[in-house]
């Protein structure tokens, strides 16, 4: 049995899948299997995978059912007790598996083992911004997963994460039929029950400029999936008192994000609903800002927001 199973969901990533596989094959730790679930690709992604002769690589082909179904199929097929994930358009650094395995030895009670990651866009590498996380060099249990998620980039990335297989039997798998936030929803559901182990070592590169990214958003967002999961946990009394405030701010972050997307797409009444249900102290000015745009005529608000987004992007690229 391999030490670790690596699951890659694949859909129309012909230009990128070789890079992802190569980054696994060059890991310092070599005791693994690679399960690639081709979710009905219409390009030559599967042919690229078939070009590899390494016996540790398994290609599973299925009809298109979405990234959650692909990941869940990989979990079910996995032989190892530890399952790592890598998106087909991202890549690992050579020390990813070494780092997460070290975390499993040091912190065996964790529900997730994650590493830091960098963004790559337009050929430029940029570090993710973490909040409420001790500075480099550090690894251990996140002091507050929900505060980190609320105030910075996601501390857990779908291409820099490893989860014990037993956790899926306890918490459940990725929600099928959810086209946005299905990964963040799972990390949050696990974090409600278990501590999250994290290393500041850069274990993965997240490519922001690749084709057909699974995280592209639909224009209309009723509610982020984790908002519902968190509310259900609160209603059932399953949320520990010490994490309640941080959890509420994390919920607020996703409500504000949904409101933003709905305002841009012209769904102002839905945006107002997102904002009405948003209870926050940290983001009260953000809430006021989006309320302002929610009550403006769509054409005016859209043009103003696009202008502000362009300014923000130009500042980040400078």
C-alpha positions in Angstrom: 0.0 0.0 0.0 1.4 3.4 -0.9 2.2 5.9 1.9 0.0 8.6 0.3 -2.5 8.9 -2.5 -2.5 11.9 -4.7 -5.9 12.9 -6.3 -6.0 15.2 -9.4 -9.4 16.2 -10.8 -8.9 16.8 -14.5 -11.1 18.7 -17.0 -9.7 20.3 -20.2 -6.3 21.1 -18.8 -4.3 19.8 -21.7 -1.7 22.6 -21.6 -1.1 22.1 -17.8 -1.5 18.5 -16.7 2.0 17.4 -17.6 3.5 20.1 -15.3 1.3 19.0 -12.4 2.3 15.3 -12.8 6.0 16.2 -13.2 5.9 18.1 -10.0 4.7 15.0 -8.2 7.2 12.7 -9.8 10.0 14.9 -8.7 9.0 14.9 -5.0 11.7 14.0 -2.4 9.2 11.5 -1.0 8.5 8.8 -3.7 6.1 6.4 -1.9 2.8 7.5 -3.5 0.2 6.7 -6.1 -1.4 9.2 -8.4 -5.1 9.0 -9.2 -6.2 11.2 -12.0 -9.9 11.5 -12.5 -10.7 12.8 -16.0 -14.1 14.4 -15.6 -15.3 14.2 -19.3 -12.5 16.3 -20.9 -13.1 17.2 -24.5 -9.5 18.1 -25.2 -6.4 15.9 -25.2 -5.9 15.9 -21.5 -6.3 12.2 -21.1 -3.9 11.5 -24.0 -1.2 13.6 -22.2 -1.7 11.5 -19.0 -1.5 8.2 -21.1 1.9 9.4 -22.3 3.3 8.7 -18.8 4.6 5.2 -18.2 5.0 5.4 -14.5 3.0 2.5 -13.0 2.0 4.6 -10.0 -0.3 6.7 -12.2 -3.9 5.6 -12.6 -6.2 7.3 -15.0 -10.0 7.1 -14.3 -12.4 8.5 -16.9 -16.0 9.4 -16.2 -18.7 11.6 -17.6 -18.6 15.2 -16.7 -20.1 15.6 -13.2 -18.1 18.4 -11.8 -14.9 18.8 -9.7 -16.5 17.6 -6.5 -17.6 14.3 -8.1 -14.1 13.9 -9.6 -12.4 14.5 -6.2 -14.8 12.2 -4.4 -14.2 9.4 -7.0 -10.5 9.8 -6.4 -11.0 9.5 -2.6 -13.0 6.3 -3.0 -10.3 4.8 -5.3 -7.4 5.8 -3.0 -5.4 3.0 -1.4 -3.5 5.0 1.1 -4.6 6.3 4.5 -3.5 9.8 3.6 -4.9 11.7 0.6 -3.3 14.8 -1.0 -4.9 16.9 -3.6 -3.5 18.8 -6.5 -5.4 20.7 -9.2 -4.4 19.9 -12.7 -3.3 23.4 -13.5 -1.1 23.9 -10.4 2.1 22.3 -9.2 3.9 21.3 -6.1 7.4 22.3 -5.0 9.7 19.4 -4.4 9.2 19.4 -0.6 5.4 19.3 -0.4 5.0 15.6 0.5 8.0 15.7 2.8 6.5 18.7 4.6 3.0 17.3 5.1 4.3 13.9 6.2 6.5 15.7 8.8 3.3 17.4 10.0 1.4 14.1 10.3 4.2 12.7 12.5 4.3 15.8 14.7 0.6 16.5 14.9 -1.3 13.2 14.3 -4.6 14.5 15.7 -5.0 17.2 12.9 -7.9 17.0 10.5 -6.0 18.7 7.7 -2.3 19.1 6.9 -1.6 22.1 4.7 1.3 24.2 3.5 1.8 27.7 2.4 1.6 28.4 -1.3 2.5 31.1 -3.8 0.4 32.7 -6.6 1.7 32.8 -10.1 0.1 35.3 -12.5 1.4 36.9 -15.7 4.8 35.2 -15.0 5.1 36.8 -11.6 5.3 34.9 -8.3 3.5 36.4 -5.4 3.3 35.1 -1.8 -0.2 34.4 -0.4 -1.0 36.8 2.5 -1.7 35.0 5.7 -3.2 36.6 8.8 -3.4 35.3 12.4 -0.6 32.9 11.5 2.9 33.0 13.2 5.7 34.3 10.9 8.2 32.3 8.9 9.6 29.9 9.8 6.8 28.2 11.6 4.6 25.1 11.6 2.0 23.8 14.0 -1.7 24.1 14.7 -3.3 27.3 13.3 -4.2 29.5 16.2 -7.6 30.2 14.6 -8.4 28.7 11.2 -11.6 30.9 10.8 -9.9 34.2 11.7 -7.1 33.4 9.3 -9.6 32.6 6.6 -11.7 35.7 7.3 -8.8 38.2 7.3 -6.3 36.9 4.7 -5.9 34.5 1.8 -7.2 31.0 2.4 -4.8 29.2 4.7 -5.8 25.9 3.1 -5.5 25.7 -0.7 -6.9 22.8 -2.8 -3.4 22.2 -4.3 -1.5 22.3 -1.0 -3.5 20.0 1.3 -3.4 16.5 2.7 -6.3 14.8 4.6 -6.5 11.5 6.5 -8.9 9.3 4.7 -10.8 8.6 7.9 -11.8 12.2 8.1 -14.0 11.9 5.0 -16.0 9.1 6.7 -16.6 11.4 9.7 -17.2 14.8 8.0 -18.3 13.8 4.6 -16.9 14.5 1.1 -17.0 17.4 -1.3 -20.5 18.6 -1.9 -21.6 17.5 -5.4 -23.6 20.0 -7.5 -21.9 23.0 -5.9 -19.9 24.9 -8.5 -18.3 27.5 -6.2 -16.6 27.1 -2.8 -17.0 23.4 -2.5 -13.3 23.1 -1.3 -13.5 25.9 1.2 -16.8 24.4 2.5 -15.1 21.1 3.2 -12.1 22.7 4.9 -14.4 24.7 7.1 -16.5 21.6 8.0 -13.4 19.8 9.1 -12.1 22.9 11.0 -15.3 22.9 13.0 -14.3 19.5 14.4 -10.5 19.2 14.2 -7.4 21.4 14.6 -5.7 22.4 11.3 -1.9 21.7 10.9 0.0 24.2 8.8 3.5 24.8 7.6 5.0 28.1 6.4 7.1 26.0 3.9 6.0 26.8 0.3 4.5 23.5 -0.9 2.6 24.6 -4.0 2.3 27.1 -6.8 -1.3 28.3 -7.5 -1.5 29.4 -11.2 -4.0 32.3 -11.5 -3.8 32.6 -15.3 -4.5 29.1 -16.5 -7.5 28.0 -18.6 -10.8 26.5 -17.3 -10.0 27.1 -13.6 -12.5 25.2 -11.5 -12.9 28.2 -9.2 -14.4 30.5 -11.8 -17.6 31.9 -10.3 -21.1 31.9 -11.5 -22.6 35.3 -12.0 -25.4 34.7 -9.5 -24.6 33.4 -6.0 -27.5 32.6 -3.7 -25.2 31.7 -0.8 -21.7 30.5 -0.3 -21.9 26.7 0.6 -19.9 27.2 3.8 -22.3 29.8 5.1 -25.0 27.2 5.1 -22.7 24.6 6.7 -21.7 27.0 9.4 -25.2 28.1 10.2 -26.3 24.4 10.4 -23.5 23.7 12.9 -24.5 26.8 15.0 -28.2 25.7 15.0 -27.2 22.2 16.1 -25.0 23.6 18.9 -21.9 22.0 17.4 -19.7 25.2 17.5 -17.3 25.6 20.4 -17.7 28.9 22.3 -14.1 29.9 21.8 -14.3 29.9 18.0 -17.8 31.4 17.6 -16.7 35.0 17.0 -14.1 34.1 14.5 -16.5 31.8 12.7 -19.1 34.6 12.4 -16.4 36.9 10.8 -15.6 34.1 8.4 -19.3 33.7 7.5 -19.4 37.5 7.0 -16.5 37.4 4.6 -18.3 35.0 2.3 -21.6 36.9 2.5 -19.8 40.1 1.5 -18.1 38.2 -1.4 -21.5 36.9 -2.6 -23.0 40.4 -2.4 -20.1 41.8 -4.5 -20.6 39.2 -7.2 -24.4 39.7 -7.2 -24.0 43.5 -7.5 -21.6 43.1 -10.4 -24.0 40.7 -12.2 -27.0 42.9 -11.6 -28.7 40.8 -8.9 -29.1 43.7 -6.5 -32.0 42.3 -4.5 -30.1 39.1 -3.8 -27.0 41.2 -2.8 -29.2 43.1 -0.4 -30.3 39.8 1.1 -26.6 38.7 1.5 -25.8 42.0 3.2 -28.9 42.0 5.5 -27.9 38.6 6.9 -24.2 39.7 7.4 -23.3 40.2 11.0 -19.8 41.6 11.4 -17.6 43.8 13.4 -14.4 43.5 11.4 -16.0 44.2 8.1 -18.7 46.8 9.0 -17.2 49.4 6.6 -17.0 46.8 3.8 -20.7 46.1 4.5 -21.6 49.8 4.2 -19.5 50.1 1.0 -21.4 47.2 -0.7 -24.8 48.5 0.6 -24.0 51.8 -1.2 -23.5 50.0 -4.5 -26.5 47.7 -4.0 -28.8 50.7 -4.0 -27.2 52.4 -7.1 -28.5 51.8 -10.6 -26.8 48.7 -12.0 -25.2 50.5 -15.0 -23.6 53.1 -12.7 -22.5 50.7 -10.0 -21.1 48.2 -12.6 -19.0 50.8 -14.3 -17.7 52.3 -11.0 -16.8 48.8 -9.7 -15.0 47.8 -12.9 -13.0 51.0 -12.7 -12.1 50.4 -9.0 -11.1 46.8 -9.8 -8.8 47.9 -12.6 -7.1 50.3 -10.3 -6.7 47.7 -7.6 -5.2 45.2 -10.1 -2.8 47.8 -11.5 -1.6 48.6 -8.0 -1.0 44.9 -7.1 0.9 44.3 -10.4 3.2 47.3 -9.8 
